[in-house]
C-alpha cells in the first residue's frame, strides 16, 4: 500500500463511516428536447447559429445522451427541494432529526425565485433546511458547501473526517440545485442543465473488517482551469436582462477530465488497497454521457483492460439531465431503492463515487457496502 499522509482506510476494529439511509427529490416538471425547438440559439461570437434547431438538438442528444430533464415548479427553490430530499433520507434511515451533529448542504447558486433571478445565500441553505426540518438542537451545526458539481461528494468526505475523528456520530449531507433558473435560453448548453436534490445520512460504525468509507481523494486544478465554468451575460447580444447565466467551456473541461479523472480514481483505489476487478459499481456525476463513458474506458485502460464490464455504471442523465451536486446522491438513492433497471447494491459490494465540476474540482470515494 502507498505511504501517504492523507491515507484513509478503515482498519479492523476501528471507527468508520457508513451510509444509514438515502433520499431524493425529482421535480415533477418534465422538459423534453422537443421543448427547445422554438429557442433561438447563438454561438460564442454572438451570432445566431445557422443550423436548424432540429439538427442542433439531435447533435446535442447524441453527444450528451440527454432526452429530457426535470425542472422545479414555479413555487419551489433550492432549499425546498433540499428539505424534501433530507426528509426522505431521514425516513429511510429511521433516525431522529435532532440526533444529527451536522447538516452539510452542497449547492452553488443558493435560492433563486422564479420571479426574481437573484441568488439568496442569507440565511444559508443549510440553515433553511434545518429550519424546514424543525430541528431545535443547537449542536446540530448547519453549513453550506459550494464546490462546483463535486460539492456533494466533498460534503461526504468532510462528514467522514468528522465521524472518524469522533467529533460527530451522524451527519446529513444534501446536494440540491435549480440550474433551470441560471441557464441561458440562447445557449445550447442550457439543454444540459436540470434541477434536483439528493441526500444521505452518514453515521459512525465499528467493524471487524474494512467496510463503509474506505478511501477518498480530492483535487483542485484552479490555477489553469478556474474559469472553465463561470457566470456571464447571455450569449445573445440583444438579450436585455442584466442577470448572469452559467457558462461553460465544455471542450476544455471534457479534455481535462479525460486526462485527470481516471488517474485520480486509480489513486483512490490504490489508497483503499483495491484493484479495478474488485469494483462492483461506479457511480459518476451525470455530466455528459459521452464524457462519462470516456472516463470509464480511460480508467479501465490504466489496468490494461480493453473495455469496462457491462452494467458497472448506472446512468440517469438520459431522463434527469445534469442537476450538478444532486446527480450523485439521486443516482445512489435510485439504485438503492431498485428504481434503475438491472442495477442493485449487495452487501460487500465496492462502489466508487466520482465527480468533477467548476473550480475545476474533482473527487473520488471508495465505499464498501456493509
N, C-alpha and C positions, 0 to 999 in steps of 0.2 A: 504493500500500500504506500502511496506517496506521502512524504513528510510535508505538512503544510500547517501553518498556524491557524488557518481557518478550517481545518479538517473537522467535519461534522458527521459522526456516525454513532448511532445508539449502540452501546455495548451491553453485554449481558448484565442484568441486574441494575441497569441504570435508568434514570428518569428519561422518558421520551414523550413525543408529541403524536397524538393520534386524532383522526377526524371522527367526531362523535355523531354529527348529523349535517345535512345539507339542505339547501332550499334555493329556489329561483323564482323570478317573475318574468314571464314572457308577455310583452304587451299584446293587446288584443288586435290592434290595427295592422293588417297585412298590407304591405305595399309591394305590388308586383313590378317586374321590369317594364311591363307594358304601360305602367302608370307614368313612365318618364317620356313617353312618346311625344308629348306636347312641349317638352322643355326645349329651350334654346341653349345649346352647348357652345362654349367658346374655348379657344386654346390659350396657352400662356402668353401669346403675342397680343391678346385682346381682340382677336378676330374670330368671327363666328366660324365654326367648323364646317367645311364644305360637304362632308358626308351626310347622308340621310340618317335620321335618328334610329331607324330600324337596323342599319348597319352598325352604328355606334354601339347600340345596346347589345346586339348579337356578339360583337367582338368583346365587349365588357364581360358578358356572361361566360364566354369561352375561357377567358383568362382567369377570372375570379371564382367561377363556379357558382356565383350568386344568381338565383332565380327570383327570390323575394327576400324581404326583410321586415322587421317589426318596428313600428313607431308607437310611442305613447299617445294616449288621447290628450286632448287639449287641457284637461283638468289636472294632469299629473306632472310632477317634476322629479328630478333625480332622487331627492330624499324620500319621496313617497314610495317609489318602486324599490329603493334600498330597504325601506322598512318592511315592505311586503316580503321580500326575499329573506330578510332576517327573521321574520315571524315564522316562515315556513321551515327555516333551518332549526329554530328553537323547538318547534313542534316535532320535527324529525328526530332531534336529539333527545327530546323529553326532559329538558333541563329548565330550571327556574331562571328567568332572565336576570334576577337580582344576584345570581351567583357568578355573573360574568366579571372578570377582572379588567378586561379591555374590550373596547369596540373599535376596530380599525376599519375605516371606510375608504376604499380606493376609488378615486374619480379624478377628473381633470378639469371640469368646467362648472362645478357647483350646480345650484338650482337655476334653471333658465325657464322662465314662464313663456307660454305661447304668446302672451300679449305684450311681453317686454323682454326682448332677447339680450338681456344683460345678465352676466353671471353673478350669482349671490353666494358669498362664502362666509358670511357672518349672520347667525352663528354657523359653526362648522357643520358639514353634512352629518358627521358622526354624532354631534350633539343633537341634531334634529332627529336622527334615528333613535338615539337613547330616549329622547322625549316621546317620540312616536310609540316606543315600546313601554312607556310609563315606568321606566326603571328609576327608582328613588335612591338606590345605593350610591353614595358619593365616591366610593372607592372603585366604581366601575368607570375607568378612565376612557374617554371617547376622543379620538382624534382622526384627522384626515390624512390621507397619503396620496399626493399627486406624483405619479412616477411613470406617466405615459401608459400605454396598454399593458405594461408589465407590473402595474401597481398592485393588483390583487395578489399576485404571486409573491410580490415583495412583502405585502402585509402578512402572508402566511409565514414567510421567512422570519419576519420580526416577531411574530407570535411564537414561533419555535424557540427563538432566543429567550423570550420572556419565560416560557414554560420550562425549558431545560435549566435555566438559572435558578428556578424556584420562586421567581418574582410573581408568577401567575399560575393558576391551575386551569383556567378556562377562558378562551378568547373567541370572540365573534369577529370574523373577517368578511367584509362585504365588498363587492365590486359592482358599481352601478354607474350608468351613463345614459344621457339622452343626446346622442350625436345628431339626431334629426333637427335639433334646434341650432346647430352651429355649422351645418353643411351648406355650401354654396349651390343653389339650384342651377347655376350655369356651368358648373364644373362636373366633368364626367365622374370624378372621384366621389361625388355626392351619392352615387348609387351604391357605394361600398358600405356606407355608414348606417348603423341601426341603433336601437335602444334596447336596454335590458338590464337585469340585475341578478346577481347570484351571491350565495353566502354559504359559509361553513362554520361549524363550531369545532374548535380545536381544544383538546384538553390533555392533561398530564396522564401518563400511564406507566406502570412498571412492567417490564417484560424480561423473560429469561433468555429470549433470543431477539436479535435485532428486528424491530418492527416499527411501523409508523414512519415518521420523517427520518430518512437515513442520511441524506446529504443535500446540500444546495450550493449554487454558485450564482453570483450576480456580477454583471459588468456594465460599465457606462463608457460609451465612446463619444463623449460630449466635445472633445477637442476638435474633432473633424466633422461630426455629424449632428451637432446640437440643433441645427435648424432644418433638418430633413423634413420634419413636421413642424409647422409654425402657424401662427394666426396672421391673416392678411385680409385685404379688401376683396370684394368679388372679382372674379376673373373677367366679368362683363364690365367694360369701362363706363357703360351708360347706367349701371345699377346705382340707384340714388341712396340706398340705405347706408348709414355711416358705421354700422357694426361690422365686426370682423368674423371671418369664416376660417375653418380649419383647412390648411393647405398641406399638400404632401408631394415630395419628390419621390414618387413611387419606384422609379427605376433605380435610383441610388440606394434606397432602403432595401430593395429586393437583392441587388448585387452584394451589398454588405452583409445582409442576413445570411445569404448562401455561403459566404466566406467565413463567417464567425460563429454562427449558431450551432452547426454540427459539432465543431470543436469544443464549444462550451458544454454541450450535452455530454460529450465523451469525458470531459474533465469532471463533470458531476458524477457520472457513473464510476469513474476511477475512484473518486472520494468515497463512494458507497461500497467499493470493492466488488462491483458487478460488471459483467460483460453484456454486450448487446443481446446475446442469445438468452439472457435471463430476464429480459424485459417483456412484459405481457401486454402493456398498453402504453401508448404515447399520446398524451393529451396536450395539444399545441394550440396556442392562441389562434382563433379563427380570423386570420387577417386576409388571406388570399389563397384560394385552393391551389393554384399553380405554385406559389411560393412555399406553402406548407409541404406539398408533395416533393419539391426540390430539396427542401431542408431534410426531409426524411431520407431521401435517396442519398444525399450527401453524408448523412450520419452513418448509414449502413456501409457506404463505400469506405469509410475510415476503418472499418473492421474487415474489409476485403469481400463484402457481400455484394453480389451483382444487383440485388433488389431487395426491398424490405418484404417481410411476410405479409400475406393478405390479412386484412382485418385488424391490424395493430393500431391504426389511427382513426378513431371515430371522428366524424365531421358533422357540423351543424350549419356551416356557412351558407349552404345552398338555400336554406329556408329561414335562417335567422340573421344573415348578414354579419357584419363586423360591429359588435357592440363594445369594443375596446375592453376595458377591465372586466366586463361581465361575461365575456365569451368562455373563459376557462371555468369559473365556478358553475356557470349554467351547464356547460358540457359535462362536467363531473356529476352534477345533480341528475341530469337526464340519464346518464349511463348507470348510475347507482340505482335509479328507480325504474330501470328497464324500459325507458322511453325512446331508446335508439335501437333499432332492429339489429340483431346479431352482435350486440356488444353488452358485456356484463363484467362485473368485477367479482373475483372469488378470493377467499382467504388465502393469503400467501402470495398474491399477485404483486409484481413490482410495476409501479406506474412511474412514468416521467411526466412532469408538468413542465411546459416550456412557454416562454412568452418573450416578445420583442416589441418595442414601440418607441414613442417620442423620447428624445433625450440625447443620443439613442441609448436606451436602457434595455437590457435583456437579462433573463434569469432562467434557471432550471432547478428543479427539485425532484429528488427520487423519494418515492413513498411506497412502503410495503404494507399491503392491506392486512391488518391484524385479525 
